[in-house]
């Protein structure tokens, strides 16, 4: 086995319905892993596809007056379209109705028959028609229902071919005892080992009650059981029959990523089939959890099924990809909240990543004419940022080996957060006025390198965003073409940055709420209530608060606006940029009382035209009663010499 090969698969998705968040989640996870491994220097093969046989397809086609083939030809396109929308970079898309797959299924079935591991018998049991599976009596739910879908079971008896699964159970137990990552996460490993040490019966692998399936060679009144057929897709697409060299190359490195509801097929039935065929079981089967929506199970009747197409249309593919893998530890159940998605966009993507890029490029343009300087005079802060960058690669790699996408993203955002803090600590705007130019060179170089590495690290998760960052950094090609191990701190000097559009515009939460009218009550306003009677605005979550960006600024110039009795035109300095703000504080302060004062400025308000002047921000102030009737205004000011541009939270 070549240790630099990597084969990853999604389950093949059953085409009896439109794609939903569960399909998107699994496929995004596999796409991120495949992109990451490529950037680690691996030769990657990434497979997804559709499962197109079985009773549900036959029944749905009859109801529509179509043949099953006509139906699956039409429906499978929905999945291909979604993968385009989500920027999925799969290498192959397999359909179980393809001739290449039919050949492999029949060849494997015949091999197992010839060696006595498939035999004919009679099967009787409780059968779930929607799930197309027999359910052991010990596993049936209350009222003789399916433990997976909850629907009633039907007693069925039919002639069937059986696979001698029980024969290979001891061999599979020994395999899993040796390969503890054969099933991930650990809770699923324990579940599978417990099941294997119980009673594993021979598996029914054919049906006579339907026609829409792959016929058994030599006995065509039987069609091959849909699960037996579907599992073999992973071998078909890696060249089992058609390209043995490809199969030898990729099969020893195969990882399956599936939902936890189908792990017994993937962690018991499939590896038992492989052992009977003389093949190695997968390196690992990684099972993820289920998604609820705002605390409730997804249901068509409730109208709360998350449409990935709509989410991408509203928020963009990269934001959706980021949210799904950042919000919930992979393997756990998760709750999808559109409000939480908006919060992540405003905090993580706009405030953290977008703000770091904007501030850094603005300073390189302002102080070095857009040319990235070589590092000059460094100090412990520079070395600390560089050390964190160097350890971040290792932390991300360790997390990705565990399929811990959220931990990898936390490590990346720790670097982004540290770089934002580094700006406040080093005060480049002050260095530009007072300090040695060599020191400013080192600061700007360090920030640029942190961004360059961040663009590489986020590339698997947000490929489109990483390309835009790469372009603004003045770099050629795309980060997805690079190899992580080739990254060297300091190689970006001499690049000419190209400051462009904002990466992630902040979402106006009030406007967002109004679009979803009725979600929050209208706030009342109290004119002169006592503290005990004070009315408050509606409660908000932490995401809404994080969306308000406040920073320390200094008023450097005050001008009167002739047309206004209330407004001053203020020029404020944020350290990394200067802004014009119109503020209604004229009645309370003289210009000389304001010039030079440090204040707190809300920096992410939409610009507004006041008296013909565009105002970009709002000064924070509090009004107080001084004698029961007259009003005074107090500015909210930072204590001490906090650096300009520092975030207030």
Long-range contacts (C-beta under 8 A, 24 or more apart in sequence): 1-252, 1-253, 2-43, 2-249, 4-41, 4-42, 4-43, 5-42, 5-43, 5-44, 5-45, 5-249, 5-250, 5-252, 5-253, 6-34, 6-37, 6-42, 6-43, 6-44, 6-45, 6-253, 6-255, 7-44, 7-45, 7-47, 7-238, 7-250, 7-251, 7-253, 7-254, 7-255, 8-33, 8-34, 8-37, 8-44, 8-45, 8-46, 8-47, 8-254, 8-255, 8-257, 9-46, 9-47, 9-48, 9-234, 9-237, 9-254, 9-255, 9-256, 9-257, 10-47, 10-48, 10-49, 10-257, 10-258, 11-51, 11-256, 11-257, 11-258, 11-259, 11-262, 11-266, 12-48, 12-49, 12-50, 12-51, 12-94, 12-96, 12-230, 12-233, 13-48, 13-49, 13-50, 13-51, 13-79, 14-50, 14-51, 14-54, 14-56, 15-50, 15-51, 15-52, 15-57, 15-71, 15-72, 15-75, 15-76, 15-79, 16-56, 16-57, 16-60, 16-75, 18-78, 19-78, 19-79, 19-82, 19-308, 20-298, 20-305, 20-306, 20-307, 20-308, 21-291, 21-298, 21-305, 21-306, 21-308, 21-324, 21-336, 22-259, 22-290, 22-291, 23-79, 23-82, 23-308, 24-82, 24-86, 24-308, 24-320, 24-324, 25-288, 25-291, 25-324, 26-257, 26-258, 26-259, 26-288, 27-83, 27-86, 27-88, 27-90, 28-86, 28-88, 28-321, 28-324, 28-325, 29-257, 29-288, 29-325, 29-330, 29-403, 29-405, 30-90, 30-257, 31-86, 31-87, 31-88, 31-89, 31-90, 31-460, 32-321, 32-325, 32-405, 32-460, 32-461, 33-255, 33-257, 33-400, 33-403, 33-460, 34-89, 34-90, 34-91, 35-89, 35-459, 35-460, 35-463, 35-480, 36-400, 36-460, 38-480, 39-456, 39-459, 39-460, 39-479, 39-480, 39-482, 39-483, 39-484, 40-397, 40-483, 40-484, 40-485, 41-483, 41-484, 41-485, 43-249, 44-91, 45-91, 45-92, 45-238, 45-250, 46-89, 46-90, 46-91, 46-92, 47-90, 47-91, 47-92, 47-93, 47-94, 47-233, 47-234, 47-237, 47-238, 48-79, 48-83, 48-88, 48-90, 48-92, 48-93, 48-94, 49-92, 49-93, 49-94, 49-95, 49-96, 49-233, 49-237, 50-75, 50-76, 50-79, 50-93, 50-94, 50-95, 50-96, 51-96, 51-226, 51-230, 51-233, 52-76, 52-95, 52-96, 52-97, 53-96, 53-97, 53-212, 53-213, 53-214, 53-223, 53-226, 53-229, 53-230, 54-132, 54-210, 54-212, 54-213, 54-226, 55-129, 55-132, 55-209, 55-210, 55-212, 55-226, 56-130, 56-132, 57-212, 58-210, 58-211, 58-212, 61-212, 68-212, 69-97, 72-97, 82-308, 82-309, 85-308, 85-309, 85-312, 85-317, 86-308, 86-312, 86-317, 86-320, 86-321, 87-317, 87-318, 87-321, 87-463, 87-464, 89-463, 92-237, 94-233, 94-236, 94-237, 96-229, 96-230, 96-233, 100-236, 100-241, 100-242, 101-229, 101-232, 101-233, 101-236, 102-214, 103-241, 104-232, 104-235, 104-236, 104-240, 104-241, 105-214, 105-224, 105-228, 105-229, 105-232, 105-236, 106-214, 106-215, 106-216, 106-217, 106-224, 107-241, 108-232, 108-235, 108-240, 108-273, 108-277, 109-205, 109-216, 109-217, 109-224, 109-228, 110-217, 111-277, 112-163, 112-273, 112-276, 112-277, 113-161, 115-276, 116-164, 117-163, 117-164, 117-167, 117-276, 118-161, 118-162, 118-163, 118-164, 118-205, 119-161, 119-162, 119-164, 120-159, 120-160, 120-161, 120-162, 121-159, 121-160, 121-161, 121-162, 122-157, 122-158, 122-159, 122-160, 123-156, 123-157, 123-158, 123-159, 123-160, 123-162, 123-204, 124-155, 124-156, 124-157, 125-155, 125-156, 126-153, 126-154, 126-155, 126-156, 127-153, 127-154, 127-155, 127-156, 128-153, 128-154, 129-154, 132-225, 132-226, 132-227, 133-227, 134-204, 136-201, 148-261, 156-209, 158-207, 158-208, 158-209, 159-208, 159-222, 160-204, 160-205, 160-206, 160-207, 160-208, 160-222, 161-204, 161-205, 161-206, 161-216, 161-219, 161-222, 162-202, 162-203, 162-204, 162-205, 163-202, 163-203, 163-205, 163-228, 163-272, 163-273, 163-276, 164-202, 164-276, 165-200, 165-201, 165-202, 165-203, 165-268, 165-269, 165-272, 166-200, 166-201, 166-202, 167-276, 168-272, 168-275, 168-276, 169-196, 169-200, 169-272, 171-275, 172-196, 172-268, 172-271, 172-272, 172-275, 172-281, 173-197, 175-271, 175-275, 175-281, 179-283, 181-283, 181-284, 182-267, 182-281, 182-282, 182-283, 182-284, 182-285, 183-263, 183-267, 183-284, 183-285, 183-287, 184-284, 184-285, 184-286, 184-287, 184-331, 184-402, 184-403, 185-286, 185-287, 185-331, 187-331, 188-260, 188-263, 188-267, 188-287, 188-331, 191-263, 192-263, 192-264, 192-267, 192-268, 195-264, 195-268, 196-268, 200-268, 200-272, 203-228, 203-269, 227-265, 227-269, 228-269, 228-273, 231-265, 231-266, 231-269, 231-270, 231-273, 232-273, 234-282, 235-279, 251-279, 251-280, 252-280, 252-283, 253-283, 254-282, 254-283, 255-282, 255-283, 255-284, 255-285, 255-286, 256-282, 256-284, 256-285, 256-286, 257-285, 257-286, 257-288, 257-403, 258-285, 258-286, 258-287, 258-288, 259-287, 259-288, 259-289, 259-290, 260-287, 260-288, 260-289, 260-290, 261-290, 263-287, 286-330, 286-331, 286-403, 287-331, 288-330, 288-331, 288-332, 289-328, 289-331, 289-332, 289-333, 289-334, 290-333, 290-334, 291-333, 291-334, 291-335, 291-336, 292-333, 292-334, 292-335, 292-336, 293-335, 293-336, 293-337, 294-335, 294-336, 294-337, 295-335, 306-336, 311-338, 311-341, 315-341, 315-342, 315-345, 316-464, 317-464, 318-461, 318-462, 318-463, 318-464, 318-465, 319-344, 319-345, 319-349, 319-462, 319-504, 321-461, 321-462, 322-348, 322-349, 322-409, 322-461, 322-462, 325-405, 325-406, 325-409, 325-461, 326-405, 326-406, 326-409, 326-410, 327-406, 328-406, 329-404, 329-406, 329-407, 330-403, 330-404, 330-405, 330-406, 331-403, 339-541, 339-543, 340-543, 342-507, 342-509, 342-512, 342-543, 343-541, 343-542, 343-543, 343-544, 343-546, 343-547, 344-543, 345-504, 345-506, 345-507, 346-506, 346-507, 346-509, 346-543, 346-546, 346-547, 347-543, 347-546, 347-547, 348-413, 349-465, 349-503, 349-504, 350-502, 350-503, 350-504, 350-505, 350-506, 351-506, 351-546, 351-547, 351-549, 352-413, 352-416, 352-417, 352-420, 353-413, 353-416, 353-454, 353-458, 353-465, 353-503, 353-504, 354-502, 354-503, 354-504, 355-420, 355-549, 356-416, 356-419, 356-420, 356-423, 356-447, 356-450, 356-451, 356-454, 357-451, 357-469, 357-472, 357-503, 358-499, 358-502, 358-503, 359-420, 359-423, 359-576, 359-645, 360-419, 360-423, 360-444, 360-447, 360-448, 360-451, 361-472, 361-473, 361-497, 361-499, 362-499, 362-576, 362-577, 363-428, 363-429, 363-432, 363-444, 363-447, 363-576, 364-444, 364-448, 364-497, 365-497, 365-499, 366-432, 366-576, 366-577, 367-428, 367-432, 367-440, 367-444, 368-441, 368-444, 370-496, 370-497, 370-498, 370-499, 371-494, 371-495, 371-496, 371-497, 372-444, 372-445, 372-448, 372-474, 372-492, 372-493, 372-494, 372-495, 372-496, 372-497, 373-440, 373-441, 373-444, 373-445, 373-493, 374-441, 374-445, 374-490, 374-493, 374-494, 375-441, 375-442, 375-445, 375-446, 375-490, 375-493, 376-436, 376-437, 376-438, 376-439, 376-440, 376-441, 376-442, 376-445, 377-436, 377-438, 377-439, 377-441, 377-442, 378-442, 378-446, 379-439, 379-442, 381-422, 381-425, 381-426, 382-442, 382-443, 382-446, 384-418, 385-418, 385-419, 385-422, 385-446, 385-450, 386-446, 386-449, 386-489, 388-414, 388-415, 388-418, 389-415, 389-449, 389-450, 389-453, 389-489, 390-489, 392-453, 392-457, 393-453, 393-457, 393-484, 393-487, 396-457, 397-484, 405-461, 409-461, 412-454, 412-457, 412-458, 415-450, 415-453, 415-454, 415-457, 416-450, 416-454, 418-450, 419-447, 419-450, 419-451, 419-454, 420-647, 422-446, 422-447, 422-450, 423-447, 423-576, 423-645, 424-643, 424-645, 424-646, 424-647, 425-643, 427-575, 427-643, 427-644, 428-575, 428-576, 429-573, 429-575, 429-576, 429-644, 429-645, 430-575, 430-643, 430-644, 445-490, 445-492, 445-493, 448-473, 448-492, 448-495, 448-497, 449-489, 449-490, 449-492, 452-487, 452-492, 453-487, 453-489, 455-479, 456-482, 456-484, 456-487, 465-503, 465-504, 468-500, 468-503, 469-503, 471-498, 471-500, 472-497, 472-498, 472-499, 472-500, 473-497, 473-498, 474-498, 506-547, 506-549, 506-604, 507-547, 508-606, 509-544, 509-547, 546-649, 547-604, 548-602, 548-604, 549-602, 549-603, 549-604, 549-647, 550-600, 550-601, 550-602, 550-603, 550-620, 550-647, 550-648, 550-649, 551-600, 551-601, 551-603, 551-644, 551-645, 551-646, 551-647, 551-648, 552-598, 552-599, 552-600, 552-601, 552-638, 552-642, 552-643, 552-644, 552-645, 552-646, 552-648, 553-579, 553-598, 553-599, 553-600, 553-601, 553-617, 553-644, 553-645, 554-596, 554-597, 554-598, 554-599, 554-644, 555-594, 555-595, 555-596, 555-597, 555-598, 555-599, 556-595, 556-596, 557-595, 558-591, 558-594, 558-595, 559-591, 560-586, 560-591, 561-611, 561-613, 563-611, 563-612, 564-610, 564-611, 567-610, 567-611, 568-594, 569-613, 570-594, 570-619, 572-599, 572-601, 572-617, 572-619, 573-644, 574-601, 574-603, 574-644, 574-645, 575-643, 575-644, 575-645, 576-645, 579-603, 579-616, 579-617, 580-613, 580-614, 580-615, 580-616, 581-615, 581-616, 581-617, 581-618, 581-619, 582-608, 582-610, 582-611, 582-613, 582-615, 583-615, 583-618, 583-619, 585-619, 585-621, 585-633, 585-635, 587-633, 588-632, 588-633, 589-633, 597-635, 597-637, 598-637, 598-638, 598-642, 598-644, 599-635, 599-636, 599-637, 600-636, 600-637, 600-638, 600-648
